[in-house]
Structure formats: structure tokens, C-alpha cells
Amino acid sequence: MKAILIQTDGSLIWSQTPTPVPGPGEVRIRVFATAVNRADLLQRRGLYPAPAGESEILGMEAAGVIDAIGPGVEGWSLDEQVAALLAGGGYAEQVVVPAGQLLPIPEGMSFEDAAALPEVLTTAWLNLYLEGGARPGDRVLLHAGASGVGTAAIQLCRVFGQPCYVTVSSEEKLRVCRGLGAQGGALRGREDFAGLTPQWTDGHRFDLILDPVGAGYLDDNLRSLATDGRLILIGLLSGSRAQLDLGRLLVKRLRVIGSTLRSRSREDKARIIASLREQVWPHVERGAIVPVIDRVLPVQRAAEAHAILSENGTVGKIVLSVGEDELDALHEA
């Protein structure tokens, strides 16, 4: 098969590599679309290697058709259209994945749309609801609200009854977030979200904050939390070291929770995906939660996609199409 391979100088090429074979409990997908995540940019720089035993090819989600099934797999069939959460391997014509990390593509949904969902929906669901324990009526603040995870989280909050606000970098991004269900938000670098928090929440402050930014927002995050509030850290875009006011944690009974998805065990991911499929996927199937895609590029232009994402101007996901000629033939069939 062909895949995007990282060269020693960090460049990316579309080249031949061995075709993976599914083992026990695994299926192989003929990939028609994958999507770009910030973790891909870090991995390309050697800062975020794939977990031991997983594919070193970039790509943490994909959509396509099952073309091989390993021993012990039940409930899935050859030629079934699926989306998948991956530990790696998505930037390729074929990828092997544990069957527990598959999701059925809703009828009528394109592979490009389906590929934009697994990583962001799983991340948002895991951290807001399984880790953060969000309940109906909880007030939520989402940093980087126009990102892939942010746009997914806004929609989850709308569906499950949590009023949410966002921080974003532009008026246009704020408009998009409002359209998805956010009550409002602040412009990064121009407005003080911590100062606006009492106004947004009628003096209550936030019950839950989802933050991929890290050190630069820590103090303002803690000031913005209500008593018994939870701060879920899912990224460190502004750095990993900051001073922590332990007194505020004690007095307000705050919890700071660090969370990653990629490094979790296959069993843990299967549990999370099962919860997502039961609780969230019906809302995807009925169109209440939709993929938010900034643009679609051929997988051979992965380096261009990385450059665009690194400029922080995107809204939602960048999707990479794979094997367009074969995909057209499949649709015609």
C-alpha cells in the first residue's frame, strides 16, 4: 500500500510501505478519508511518538470500508462502511484497528464527513462527561472553541443541556460557535474571559472548563471556576509549567484533571467508544451533531494541511481524502 511517511528531515512523502495484516480482534480498513490533528504535527517533529506496538504512520482517525477481518471479531462484516479511532496509521490506503474502536457510518454520510468525527467526538465526550462528570445545567467554558474538539464539545453541550461559552481568536470563529450552540464567548488576547465569567454565569462561575492551552490560562481558569468546579487539561499549547494557587483549590474544592486519549489501552478505548456509540452516536445519526470541516485536501498534500493547521486559522477539521478514483468507482457501484 501507499502511505504518508515521515522522512529524516521531517518532510512528508506519499510512498510504498508494507500492507498491514489484522491480528486477533482487529479489522483492516480500506481508507477513503482521514483527518489532521495537532498531535500529528507534534509526532512529525518527534515530540509525540505513537504508543508502543502501534503504527508509526500519522493519522488518529479514518473512515472507509472493512476489507479484512482478523480472528475473533464479531459484529462487523466485510465491505461495511466504518469510521475508526486510531492510535496511528490513518494517512494510508489501509489501516488495521481493534474492532472495539469502530463506529458505523450513518446512512448517507460521506467518508470525508465521517473521518472528521472519531477523534474530536471521543475526546470531547471522554473529557466533558466521563472525566468531568458534566450534568444538565452545568456551566461549561471551552477554550479554542472553533477547533475540532471545541466544535464537537459545543454540540455535545447543546444536546445534553450544558450552557457553554468559548474563547476564540476571531469574530468569525465566535459567529460559527454561536451557530453551533454556544451562548457567547471572548476573543483571545482582546477580552478577559475571567473578568467576563461572572456576567456570563449570573455570578455562579463555571462548573467545568475544557482547556487545551495549559500554563498560560491556569490562573484565570481557576478564578473562573465555581466551588466544586473541574478543570480538564487536554493540551499544553502555551506551555507546561505555571504557578498553582493551592489555597484556591482547597477553599473552592477544585479539581484539576489531566487527560490524554491516545496512550490509553485498547480496552479503555473500547469502553469509551462503546459509551460514545450508545449515548452520542444516535444524535449523529439523526443529524443533531454534525462534522465541522474547514476544508478537504488530497492526502498527498498532508504537509500543506499541517502548515494550514499550524497557522491557527481553521474552523473545525482539515480532512484528507485518500484514493479518490477508487472512491468514485465505489459510489458509482
N, C-alpha and C positions, 0 to 999 in steps of 0.2 A: 504494500500500500504506500501512499504518499502521506506526508505529514509536514507540519512546520517544525523545523529543527533549529535549535539554538547553536550558533557557531561559537568558537572560542573567543571571538571579538564581540560577542553579544548580538551580532546580526542574525536575521531570521531568513531561512530558505525553505522552499517547498521541495522536498526531496524524498527519495525512496527510503523506507525503513521497514523492518520485519513486521508482518501482519500478526497481530496478537491472537492468541487462541484462548477461548474461555475455559476456565477450570471449574471445579465443583462449585455450584451455587452462583455461577456467573453467566451472563449472556454477552454476545458481541453485537454491537450496533453498527449498521452502515450509516455513517454520519452525513446528514444533509445540512445541518447548521450547528454552529457553536456560538459562544458569546465571550466577550472580553471582560475580565475582572481585574481590579487593581493588583490582586495577588499575582497575576500573570506578569505584570511589569516588574514586580519585585523578584519573581523567580528568574526572569530573564537576566537580571543583574546579579544573580547568585545569592540573593538575600532571603529567599523563601523556598527552599528546596521541597520537592514532593516528599510526602511521607515514605518511610522505608517500605520497599516492596511495591510501590505504585508507579505508574507510568511517569517518566520524566518529561514527556511531551506536555506542552502547555494546554490549558483548557479544562475548566472545572464544571462545565455543563455542556450538554449536547442534546440534539433531537435527531431522530432518524428512524430506521426500520431494523428490527431484530433479524440478523442473518445467520446466527449460530447460537445454540443453547448448550450450556455445559451440564454435566451430570447433577442430578438432584434439584433442578429448577422446576417449580410447579407454578401454574397460574399465568404463564406467558407463552406466546406462540411465535413461530417463525412468521416474518412479514408483518408483525404487529407494530404499529407506529407508537413510539415512546419518546419521552423526554427523560433525562437522567442527570442526577447529581454525581459529579465525578471528583476523584482525588487528583486527577490529571488525565491527559490523553485526548482532550476534545478537539484540538486543532489537527485533525487527521481524518482520513477517509473511513477508518474503522476504529472502534474503541471497545474495550472489554470493561464491564461494570458489574458489581454484585447485583443480583436481581432485586434485592431489598432497597435499592436506590433508584428504581424505575418509577415513572408515573405515566399513565396512559394519556396520549394526546387527545384532547377533546375533539369531537367530530367537527370538521370544518376549520379547525385551527391549522395554520401553516407551520411548517418546520421552523421557519425563522421566528415566528411568534413564540412557539413552544420552547425554543432554545433560550429565550430571554427570561424564562421563569424559574428554573430549578434552584439556582444558587441564591438569587435575591429573595425569593419567597421563603425558602428554607431558613436563610439567615434571619429574616425579619420575624418569622414565626417562632423559631427557636428562642430568640433573644427577648422579644416582647412578651411572649406568652409562656413558654416553658421555663425560661430562666427568670424573666421579670415578673411573671405572675400577673400580667395585666388583666384587670376585671372591668366589666362595663362601668362606665363613668369615670374611670381613672383618667387623669390628665397627662398627656404624653408630649414630650418635646423630642423632635427628630432633627439632629444635625445632618447637614448635607442632604436636605430633603429632596433635592432633584436628582440624586444619584439613583442607581438601580435599586439598591436596598431601600433608600428613602422613599421612592415612588411606590414600591411594594408595601412598605410599612404604612404609608398614608392610607392605602386602600384597605389594608387589614384593620386599621383603627376605625375607618368608616364602617366597615361591615360588622365589626364586633363591638362597636359602641364606646370607643375612647376618643374624646375630643383631642385633636392634636394640632400643634404648631410646629413650624420648621425654621431652620436657619438656612439661607441660600445666598448665592453670590450675585444675583441679579433680579431685577423686577420681572423679567420674562420667566425666570425659573419659579419665582413666587406665584406668578399667574398660573403656571402649569400645576403647581402643588395645590393651589386653591381649587382648581378644576377637578383634581383627584379626590378632594375631600378635606384638605387642611383648612383650619379656621383662619389662619393668618401666619405671619412669620416676620423675621428680621433679616435685613441684608447684612451679610458678613462684612465686618470692617467699617460699616457705616452706622449700624444701630446696635445698641446694647441689649442683648436678649435677656440678660439677668435683670436689667432695670425694667424691662417690659413685662417680666413674668408676673408680678402682682396684678397688673392691668389685665393680662390675658386670662388669668385664672381666678379673678374676683378675690384676690388676696390669698388664695389657697396654696399656690405654687404647684409644681409638677410632681406627680406620683412616680413618674418613670421618665428617664432620659436615655435615648439610644445615641451613642456617640462614637463615630469613627475617627475623631480628631485627636483626642488624647490630651497631652500635657497642657497645651495652650488654653484649653477650656475647663480644666479641672476645677479651679476655684469658683468660677462663675456657675458651673454645673451644680456644685454643692450648695451655693447660695440660692439656686433656683429650685431646689428640691423641697418638697413638703416633709413634714415629720413622717417617718417610716418610708421615705422615698428610696427609689432604686436607680442607681447609675449603672448602665450596662456599657462597658467599653468593648468595642469590636474593632478598633483600629487606632493607629498612632501616627496620623498624618502630620501632627505638629510636634512629635517627639514623645519620648517615653519617660521622662523624668520631670517631676513637679513637686512642689511642697504641698503637703496634705494637712489640712486643719483637723486634727483628730478630735478636738473639742466639739466641733460642729457635728462630726459623725456620732459622737456619744450623745450629745444633747438632743439631736433630732432623730436618733436611731436610724441613721442612714446605712445603706448597703452599697458598696462598690463591687461590681461583679465583672471580672474579666472573662471574655468568651471568644473562642475560636471554633470553627466548624471543620475545616479541612483535616485537622490532625486527629479528630475523633475516630474511634474504632468503627469498623464496618457494622458491627452490631448496634452501636449507638446511632449511627446514621440511619440504619434501617428502622429503628424505633422512631426517630424524628420524622422520617419520610412517611411512615405509617400514620402518625398523628396528623401530618400535613394532608395526606390523601383523604383522611376521614373528615377533618374539620374544615379544611380550606379549599380543597380541590373542587367540591361541589359548587363553590362560589365562582371558581374559574370556569367551570363547565357552563354555568348559566350566564356568564359574561359580566358578573358583578365585580370581578377582579380581572384586569387586563394587563398584558405586557406593555411596557412603555419603552419604545425603541427610538433611539436618536437617529440611527442610520444602519444600513446593511451594506457590507463590503464583501468582496470575494476573499476567501481565506488566504489567498496568495498576497493580499495587501494587509496582512496582520501587522506588519511594522508600522504602516500608516495609521492603522486603528489604534495602536499603542500610543503613537505621537498625539493623536487627537484626544484620547482619554487623558493623557498627562497634562494637557492644557486646561483641564477642568471646565470646559465649556459645554459638555454634553448634558442632555436631559435623558435619564433612563440609560438603556443599554446600547452598546455597539454590538451588532450581530455579524458573524462571519458566515457566509454561505459556502457550502462545500459540494462540489460535483454538480454544478447547475445543469449540465447537459443531461446527466442521468436523472436528476430530479424532474426535469421537464418530461422526459420519457415516462417516468413513473406516473406523473399527473395525467398524461395522455392515455396511459393504460387504464 
